[in-house]
Amino acid sequence: MHKFYITNNLGGGGTNVSRLYDYLEKFELDNIGILLNYYYLTGSAKTCFDLPLIKQIDKFDDANDFVNFCREYFKAKRYTSSKFQSSNSKISINGFILDNGCGNFLRDLLEKDNSHDDIYKKIKFFLDFAEQHKFELSVSLDLAMKYTYKASEKSNPKFMYKWQELANDDDINFELLSKALQEIKLNGYKHSVLAPLHGFDYESFIAYLERIIDLENTIGTEFSGFALGGIANTRVLDNDFWGIPRGFTKNLKSAYICYNLVKRVREKTSRHIHVLGAGNIYILPFLVYAGANSSDCHSAWRRSSDGGLHKAKILVPLLDDKFNFINKKNCLEYVRIKDISDGDYRFNCGYSIKEIQELLTSPNKEDFYFAEIIIFLEAILQYDILIKFIKANTDNYIELLINTPDKNLNTNYLAIKKALKI
């Protein structure tokens, strides 16, 4: 069954990023893992947060042991909200995926005018790191495009051009994949290494996949699966390239593209398919139906940690843990916390909207951080529940999801279903 990975940039994010570890026991869920970033975990960030902690990672042979160490480390350094009572027992997160962080490595190399050849040297270190710490999945190194840039990056046209030129250079990327395959063949890694797939339309993604398979046949070994990259930002995806039906926007457009892309990849392989960055909960049922084994998405964290009470948004759940439909509007969408009251919606996180609003405006900073975690938790709980719902209704979950109390969700899901002919 599908697994969703929450993303966390420990070592590269501010204080609120590390606060996840204070409350991590709440995310000990059946279908939820964690995606961590190799660039940040190795202390490579220019401004590296929690560097003394990051330096301890090589003492651990299991990522789960390391995150438990993180919990104890932060517990000794700071308080948590009085609204939270920790169990103090060791937790077990259901799997970890190691993202390669190559976008950051590439930026650093370009800023220093170093050759991209230096990326090749990182391949074995990256794979050994994932193996040593028992990550279940790793995304092999590549030179990937970014869809968000810092102001300093945007202001340098030559820098941006060089970045895009290298990221779009298939020869370099296939040299990276070739060297990774050679390391896999030589070392026999136990964890699953995923080859990143790139493209600008369905055909180019499939051509990329077929070229990887040819490369595998030449070297005599293969990747464990594939990670579909570059499909998270639907704003830059041209409708004509993807055959988007007229009137499809935002979530509908994303569902249409991701379903068709995953389905076409699935027709070519029975191996693991991970959807990088585009695992929006609204489109999750269609990702699963198309054959995706796992996905990740950063939007839930952004919505919870963006601007406190004035900007923070909370996901409106569709289901409770007994698979009852619990809301009639805005299901699987985000609403501004400041604009709603208790009674507008039902939630699963165990806290009322009034309590969350009070925590967000509390003079105690730890209460504020805890509120962000609760808001994030609401979304992640719904991912876990929705995946369980799909598993429990394998044969007819799409049909059930177009007959909910939320008429707008029904209309949208029915439009997607008809467009996809499923």
RODO-2510 file (C-alpha; in nm, 4 decimals, decimal comma):
residues 422
     n   res          X          Y          Z
     1     m     0,0000     0,0000     0,0000
     2     h     0,0999     0,3616    -0,0495
     3     k     0,3220     0,5447     0,2001
     4     f     0,3441     0,9193     0,2454
     5     y     0,6679     1,0828     0,3644
     6     i     0,6641     1,4071     0,5563
     7     t     0,9593     1,6297     0,4621
     8     n     1,1945     1,7735     0,7206
     9     n     1,5093     1,9783     0,6589
    10     l     1,6835     1,9117     0,9886
    11     g     2,0139     2,0974     0,9818
    12     g     1,9018     2,3460     0,7176
    13     g     1,5853     2,4921     0,8624
    14     g     1,5158     2,7365     1,1420
    15     t     1,4001     2,6660     1,4936
    16     n     1,0492     2,5614     1,3984
    17     v     1,1876     2,2873     1,1686
    18     s     1,3577     2,1112     1,4578
    19     r     1,0452     2,1475     1,6744
    20     l     0,8997     1,8495     1,4896
    21     y     1,1302     1,6262     1,6946
    22     d     0,9889     1,7530     2,0244
    23     y     0,6465     1,6223     1,9225
    24     l     0,7474     1,3428     1,6855
    25     e     0,5610     1,0736     1,8787
    26     k     0,2371     1,2162     1,7380
    27     f     0,3573     1,1202     1,3888
    28     e     0,4176     0,7552     1,4729
    29     l     0,1581     0,6452     1,2164
    30     d     0,1110     0,3322     1,0055
    31     n     0,1486     0,4885     0,6615
    32     i     0,3744     0,7842     0,7374
    33     g     0,7525     0,8018     0,6964
    34     i     1,0017     1,0896     0,6919
    35     l     1,2050     1,2304     0,4029
    36     l     1,5363     1,3813     0,5108
    37     n     1,7847     1,5774     0,3012
    38     y     2,1430     1,4547     0,2612
    39     y     2,2732     1,8079     0,2001
    40     y     2,1462     1,9275     0,5379
    41     l     2,2196     1,6085     0,7321
    42     t     2,5871     1,6309     0,6333
    43     g     2,6161     1,9881     0,7628
    44     s     2,6702     2,1316     0,4154
    45     a     2,4343     2,4284     0,4489
    46     k     2,5953     2,7717     0,4694
    47     t     2,3828     2,8480     0,7727
    48     c     2,3660     2,5115     0,9415
    49     f     2,1203     2,4902     1,2284
    50     d     2,1846     2,2434     1,5108
    51     l     2,5323     2,1605     1,3824
    52     p     2,6445     1,9910     1,7108
    53     l     2,3491     1,7563     1,6710
    54     i     2,4070     1,6879     1,3016
    55     k     2,7681     1,5948     1,3732
    56     q     2,6444     1,3076     1,5909
    57     i     2,4628     1,1212     1,3139
    58     d     2,7512     0,8932     1,2208
    59     k     2,7359     0,7420     1,5689
    60     f     2,4064     0,5792     1,4716
    61     d     2,3465     0,2821     1,2449
    62     d     1,9747     0,3476     1,2123
    63     a     1,7916     0,6676     1,1160
    64     n     1,5219     0,5817     1,3692
    65     d     1,7787     0,5686     1,6498
    66     f     1,9104     0,9049     1,5364
    67     v     1,5710     1,0751     1,5464
    68     n     1,5154     0,9348     1,8961
    69     f     1,8517     1,0817     1,9913
    70     c     1,7325     1,4128     1,8445
    71     r     1,4267     1,4017     2,0684
    72     e     1,6434     1,3577     2,3767
    73     y     1,8917     1,6212     2,2581
    74     f     1,6240     1,8865     2,2178
    75     k     1,4472     1,7831     2,5376
    76     a     1,7666     1,8594     2,7315
    77     k     1,8031     2,1997     2,5628
    78     r     1,4536     2,3479     2,5744
    79     y     1,1011     2,3239     2,7043
    80     t     0,7936     2,2132     2,5177
    81     s     0,4437     2,3533     2,5445
    82     s     0,2637     2,2862     2,8739
    83     k    -0,0273     2,1677     2,6565
    84     f     0,1778     1,8626     2,5557
    85     q     0,2720     1,5659     2,7696
    86     s     0,5417     1,3429     2,6232
    87     s     0,5274     0,9674     2,6673
    88     n     0,9090     0,9679     2,7124
    89     s     0,9267     0,6277     2,5434
    90     k     1,1260     0,5452     2,2323
    91     i     0,9277     0,5872     1,9123
    92     s     0,9473     0,4052     1,5800
    93     i     0,8826     0,5986     1,2596
    94     n     0,7617     0,3827     0,9712
    95     g     1,0517     0,4313     0,7305
    96     f     1,2868     0,6992     0,5999
    97     i     1,3776     0,8191     0,2527
    98     l     1,7008     1,0084     0,1828
    99     d     1,6694     1,2867    -0,0726
   100     n     1,9965     1,3750    -0,2424
   101     g     1,9920     1,7546    -0,1990
   102     c     2,1630     1,8001    -0,5336
   103     g     1,9877     2,1296    -0,6039
   104     n     2,1768     2,2753    -0,3100
   105     f     2,5048     2,1076    -0,3993
   106     l     2,4776     2,2384    -0,7546
   107     r     2,4095     2,5919    -0,6356
   108     d     2,7138     2,5823    -0,4074
   109     l     2,9358     2,4580    -0,6892
   110     l     2,8144     2,7292    -0,9266
   111     e     2,8708     2,9991    -0,6663
   112     k     3,2296     2,8791    -0,6229
   113     d     3,2837     2,8313    -0,9989
   114     n     3,3678     2,4684    -0,9354
   115     s     3,3131     2,1960    -1,1918
   116     h     3,0043     1,9791    -1,1723
   117     d     3,2526     1,6900    -1,1742
   118     d     3,2660     1,7338    -0,7974
   119     i     2,9118     1,5957    -0,7809
   120     y     3,0396     1,2620    -0,9132
   121     k     3,2620     1,2260    -0,6084
   122     k     2,9593     1,2380    -0,3791
   123     i     2,7825     0,9337    -0,5255
   124     k     2,9467     0,6632    -0,3162
   125     f     2,9380     0,8774     0,0001
   126     f     2,5652     0,9370    -0,0511
   127     l     2,4796     0,5708    -0,1094
   128     d     2,7002     0,4571     0,1796
   129     f     2,5327     0,7146     0,4049
   130     a     2,1847     0,5850     0,3181
   131     e     2,2975     0,2264     0,3731
   132     q     2,4752     0,2965     0,7016
   133     h     2,1729     0,4652     0,8543
   134     k     1,9217     0,2107     0,7223
   135     f     1,7159     0,4424     0,5052
   136     e     1,4647     0,2264     0,3218
   137     l     1,4818     0,4442     0,0098
   138     s     1,7275     0,6897    -0,1386
   139     v     1,6904     0,9091    -0,4477
   140     s     2,0058     0,8750    -0,6550
   141     l     2,2069     1,1902    -0,7264
   142     d     2,1076     1,4061    -1,0210
   143     l     2,1244     1,7684    -1,1308
   144     a     1,7624     1,8651    -1,0928
   145     m     1,5776     2,1851    -1,1742
   146     k     1,4498     2,4024    -0,8922
   147     y     1,1145     2,5787    -0,8960
   148     t     1,1832     2,8213    -0,6144
   149     y     1,4880     3,0486    -0,6079
   150     k     1,6241     3,2977    -0,3583
   151     a     1,6283     3,6671    -0,4491
   152     s     2,0081     3,6627    -0,4783
   153     e     1,9849     3,3746    -0,7260
   154     k     1,7180     3,5418    -0,9390
   155     s     1,9212     3,8619    -0,9613
   156     n     2,2079     3,6859    -1,1382
   157     p     2,0966     3,5918    -1,4955
   158     k     2,4230     3,4166    -1,5807
   159     f     2,3990     3,2094    -1,2642
   160     m     2,0383     3,1128    -1,3391
   161     y     2,1213     3,0258    -1,6997
   162     k     2,4132     2,8050    -1,5970
   163     w     2,1993     2,6318    -1,3345
   164     q     1,9255     2,5505    -1,5844
   165     e     2,1781     2,4491    -1,8479
   166     l     2,3413     2,1932    -1,6201
   167     a     2,0110     2,0675    -1,4772
   168     n     1,8834     2,0007    -1,8282
   169     d     2,2011     1,8263    -1,9446
   170     d     2,0940     1,4629    -1,9862
   171     d     2,4483     1,3467    -2,0568
   172     i     2,5674     1,4661    -1,7163
   173     n     2,2669     1,3162    -1,5419
   174     f     2,3136     0,9821    -1,7115
   175     e     2,6797     0,9802    -1,6173
   176     l     2,5645     1,0270    -1,2568
   177     l     2,3182     0,7396    -1,2954
   178     s     2,5837     0,5216    -1,4575
   179     k     2,8266     0,5737    -1,1714
   180     a     2,5478     0,5057    -0,9201
   181     l     2,4660     0,1761    -1,0913
   182     q     2,8319     0,0785    -1,0828
   183     e     2,8395     0,1426    -0,7075
   184     i     2,5171    -0,0554    -0,6598
   185     k     2,6653    -0,3476    -0,8543
   186     l     2,9911    -0,3331    -0,6615
   187     n     2,8499    -0,2879    -0,3106
   188     g     2,5182    -0,4742    -0,3192
   189     y     2,3297    -0,2196    -0,1101
   190     k     2,0344    -0,3541     0,0853
   191     h     1,8307    -0,0344     0,0756
   192     s     1,6287     0,0604    -0,2327
   193     v     1,7925     0,3160    -0,4607
   194     l     1,5517     0,5083    -0,6841
   195     a     1,6528     0,6603    -1,0161
   196     p     1,5104     1,0115    -1,0635
   197     l     1,3033     1,0603    -1,3792
   198     h     1,2793     1,3939    -1,5616
   199     g     1,0897     1,5288    -1,8581
   200     f     0,8739     1,8095    -1,9930
   201     d     0,5837     1,5956    -2,1200
   202     y     0,4676     1,2339    -2,0995
   203     e     0,6793     1,1168    -2,3913
   204     s     1,0012     1,2722    -2,2635
   205     f     0,9542     1,1129    -1,9195
   206     i     0,9043     0,7719    -2,0781
   207     a     1,2021     0,8224    -2,3096
   208     y     1,4114     0,9062    -2,0009
   209     l     1,2878     0,5900    -1,8300
   210     e     1,3690     0,3748    -2,1325
   211     r     1,7174     0,5220    -2,1521
   212     i     1,7731     0,4299    -1,7863
   213     i     1,6591     0,0739    -1,8537
   214     d     1,9038     0,0526    -2,1464
   215     l     2,1792     0,1793    -1,9173
   216     e     2,0889    -0,0844    -1,6572
   217     n     2,1085    -0,3582    -1,9192
   218     t     2,4511    -0,2346    -2,0268
   219     i     2,5929    -0,2265    -1,6718
   220     g     2,4211    -0,5448    -1,5575
   221     t     2,2323    -0,4232    -1,2545
   222     e     1,9290    -0,2075    -1,1901
   223     f     1,7751     0,0531    -0,9637
   224     s     1,5065    -0,0573    -0,7194
   225     g     1,2583     0,1866    -0,8644
   226     f     1,2022     0,5368    -0,9936
   227     a     1,1313     0,8814    -0,8480
   228     l     0,9283     1,1193    -1,0631
   229     g     1,0664     1,4706    -1,0280
   230     g     0,9755     1,8130    -1,1584
   231     i     0,5968     1,7702    -1,1497
   232     a     0,5235     1,9512    -0,8248
   233     n     0,4678     2,2965    -0,9703
   234     t     0,1656     2,2828    -1,1992
   235     r     0,1951     2,6544    -1,2728
   236     v     0,4943     2,5933    -1,4987
   237     l     0,3455     2,2921    -1,6736
   238     d     0,2010     2,3929    -2,0095
   239     n    -0,1553     2,2695    -2,0628
   240     d    -0,0954     2,1835    -2,4276
   241     f     0,1989     1,9573    -2,3451
   242     w    -0,0081     1,7592    -2,0967
   243     g    -0,3477     1,7513    -2,2687
   244     i    -0,5250     1,9224    -1,9811
   245     p    -0,9052     1,9284    -2,0237
   246     r    -1,0593     2,2724    -2,0582
   247     g    -1,1543     2,4252    -1,7238
   248     f    -0,9069     2,2174    -1,5214
   249     t    -0,7036     2,4270    -1,2768
   250     k    -0,4903     2,3720    -0,9667
   251     n    -0,5719     2,0389    -0,8005
   252     l    -0,7615     1,8990    -1,0992
   253     k    -0,4742     1,9792    -1,3320
   254     s    -0,2206     1,8261    -1,0950
   255     a    -0,4297     1,5100    -1,0509
   256     y    -0,4656     1,4704    -1,4274
   257     i    -0,0934     1,5095    -1,4979
   258     c     0,0307     1,2970    -1,2099
   259     y    -0,2137     1,0140    -1,2750
   260     n    -0,1288     0,9912    -1,6432
   261     l     0,2427     1,0138    -1,5807
   262     v     0,2469     0,7509    -1,3047
   263     k     0,0231     0,5235    -1,5101
   264     r     0,2542     0,5416    -1,8131
   265     v     0,5587     0,4673    -1,5979
   266     r     0,3712     0,1811    -1,4294
   267     e     0,2993     0,0298    -1,7712
   268     k     0,6752     0,0078    -1,8267
   269     t     0,7819    -0,1303    -1,4891
   270     s     0,6634    -0,3218    -1,1837
   271     r     0,9261    -0,1546    -0,9659
   272     h     0,8718     0,1051    -0,6918
   273     i     0,7390     0,4441    -0,8078
   274     h     0,7814     0,7474    -0,5818
   275     v     0,6268     1,0856    -0,6622
   276     l     0,8683     1,3585    -0,5545
   277     g     0,7142     1,6727    -0,4086
   278     a     0,3744     1,6373    -0,5770
   279     g     0,1968     1,4209    -0,3192
   280     n    -0,0799     1,6732    -0,2511
   281     i    -0,3488     1,5007    -0,0438
   282     y    -0,6219     1,6185    -0,2824
   283     i    -0,4747     1,4065    -0,5622
   284     l    -0,3588     1,1163    -0,3437
   285     p    -0,6410     0,8749    -0,4405
   286     f    -0,5496     0,9144    -0,8069
   287     l    -0,1774     0,8637    -0,7412
   288     v    -0,2592     0,5366    -0,5672
   289     y    -0,4991     0,4293    -0,8435
   290     a    -0,2308     0,4938    -1,1055
   291     g     0,0167     0,2724    -0,9204
   292     a     0,2399     0,5050    -0,7157
   293     n     0,3907     0,3293    -0,4138
   294     s     0,4869     0,6415    -0,2233
   295     s     0,4931     1,0198    -0,2351
   296     d     0,6000     1,3286    -0,0447
   297     c     0,4839     1,6889    -0,0308
   298     h     0,6015     1,9957     0,1617
   299     s     0,2814     2,1989     0,1329
   300     a     0,1295     2,0835     0,4638
   301     w     0,4340     2,2119     0,6529
   302     r     0,4356     2,5392     0,4608
   303     r     0,0680     2,5995     0,5333
   304     s     0,1119     2,5366     0,9068
   305     s     0,4300     2,7402     0,9541
   306     d     0,3590     3,0355     0,7251
   307     g     0,2978     3,3572     0,9155
   308     g     0,1267     3,2518     1,2362
   309     l    -0,2415     3,3282     1,2922
   310     h    -0,2635     3,5758     1,0050
   311     k    -0,1561     3,3301     0,7345
   312     a    -0,1552     2,9750     0,8723
   313     k    -0,3988     2,7328     0,7103
   314     i    -0,5346     2,4032     0,8375
   315     l    -0,6462     2,1094     0,6257
   316     v    -1,0176     2,0305     0,6395
   317     p    -1,0386     1,6514     0,6855
   318     l    -1,2776     1,4357     0,4882
   319     l    -1,2675     1,1301     0,7170
   320     d    -1,2319     1,0372     1,0813
   321     d    -1,0401     0,7304     1,1938
   322     k    -1,3562     0,5175     1,1642
   323     f    -1,3866     0,6196     0,7948
   324     n    -1,6919     0,8358     0,8590
   325     f    -1,7260     1,1438     0,6364
   326     i    -1,7108     1,4332     0,8817
   327     n    -1,7292     1,7581     0,6810
   328     k    -1,9500     1,8929     0,4035
   329     k    -1,7339     2,1664     0,2521
   330     n    -1,3705     2,2422     0,1660
   331     c    -1,2679     1,8805     0,2316
   332     l    -0,8994     1,8063     0,1615
   333     e    -0,8406     2,1792     0,1143
   334     y    -0,6724     2,4342     0,3391
   335     v    -0,8600     2,7155     0,5155
   336     r    -0,7239     3,0114     0,7107
   337     i    -0,7386     2,9462     1,0822
   338     k    -0,8184     3,3079     1,1623
   339     d    -1,1317     3,2914     0,9456
   340     i    -1,2981     2,9901     1,1091
   341     s    -1,4581     2,9018     1,4405
   342     d    -1,5384     2,5825     1,6266
   343     g    -1,8450     2,4330     1,4654
   344     d    -1,7442     2,5280     1,1124
   345     y    -1,5601     2,1981     1,0653
   346     r    -1,4723     1,8837     1,2554
   347     f    -1,1048     1,7942     1,3029
   348     n    -0,9043     1,4875     1,4106
   349     c    -0,6083     1,6466     1,5900
   350     g    -0,7714     1,6604     1,9346
   351     y    -0,7600     2,0386     1,9733
   352     s    -1,0314     2,2939     1,9097
   353     i    -0,9854     2,5840     1,6703
   354     k    -1,0154     2,8217     1,9644
   355     e    -0,7320     2,6406     2,1448
   356     i    -0,5143     2,6524     1,8339
   357     q    -0,5835     3,0235     1,7857
   358     e    -0,4934     3,0901     2,1494
   359     l    -0,1696     2,8933     2,1142
   360     l    -0,0776     3,0894     1,8001
   361     t    -0,1205     3,4195     1,9861
   362     s     0,0335     3,3043     2,3141
   363     p     0,3262     3,5089     2,4511
   364     n     0,4920     3,1740     2,5175
   365     k     0,6892     3,0880     2,2031
   366     e     0,6722     2,7156     2,2787
   367     d     0,2924     2,7323     2,2593
   368     f     0,3248     2,8976     1,9182
   369     y     0,5541     2,6211     1,7920
   370     f     0,3189     2,3573     1,9317
   371     a     0,0278     2,5171     1,7450
   372     e     0,2221     2,4829     1,4187
   373     i     0,2793     2,1160     1,4955
   374     i    -0,0905     2,0579     1,5677
   375     i    -0,1891     2,2231     1,2394
   376     f     0,0667     2,0106     1,0551
   377     l    -0,0523     1,7004     1,2390
   378     e    -0,4108     1,7507     1,1212
   379     a    -0,2966     1,7185     0,7607
   380     i    -0,0694     1,4202     0,8241
   381     l    -0,3379     1,2344     1,0179
   382     q    -0,5667     1,2739     0,7177
   383     y    -0,2993     1,1298     0,4874
   384     d    -0,2751     0,8252     0,7129
   385     i    -0,6527     0,7849     0,7414
   386     l    -0,7104     0,8318     0,3684
   387     i    -0,4495     0,5682     0,2820
   388     k    -0,6163     0,3273     0,5261
   389     f    -0,9552     0,4078     0,3718
   390     i    -0,8196     0,3294     0,0246
   391     k    -0,6708     0,0038     0,1486
   392     a    -1,0011    -0,0953     0,3118
   393     n    -1,1961    -0,0157    -0,0056
   394     t    -0,9528    -0,1252    -0,2755
   395     d    -1,2169    -0,2084    -0,5342
   396     n    -1,4387     0,0990    -0,5058
   397     y    -1,2679     0,3853    -0,3228
   398     i    -1,2875     0,6225    -0,6186
   399     e    -1,6620     0,5617    -0,6396
   400     l    -1,6990     0,6235    -0,2659
   401     l    -1,4983     0,9456    -0,2937
   402     i    -1,7314     1,0923    -0,5552
   403     n    -2,0277     1,0362    -0,3233
   404     t    -1,9297     1,2257    -0,0087
   405     p    -2,1264     1,4979     0,1746
   406     d    -1,8964     1,7555     0,0083
   407     k    -2,0696     1,8319    -0,3238
   408     n    -1,7800     2,0368    -0,4590
   409     l    -1,5314     1,7568    -0,3902
   410     n    -1,7707     1,5121    -0,5576
   411     t    -1,7962     1,7331    -0,8651
   412     n    -1,4205     1,7741    -0,8937
   413     y    -1,3404     1,4079    -0,8349
   414     l    -1,6074     1,3029    -1,0851
   415     a    -1,4595     1,5413    -1,3443
   416     i    -1,1136     1,3888    -1,2880
   417     k    -1,2544     1,0350    -1,3025
   418     k    -1,4308     1,1023    -1,6333
   419     a    -1,1297     1,2780    -1,7861
   420     l    -0,9058     0,9865    -1,6883
   421     k    -1,1643     0,7275    -1,7958
   422     i    -1,1334     0,5236    -1,4795
***
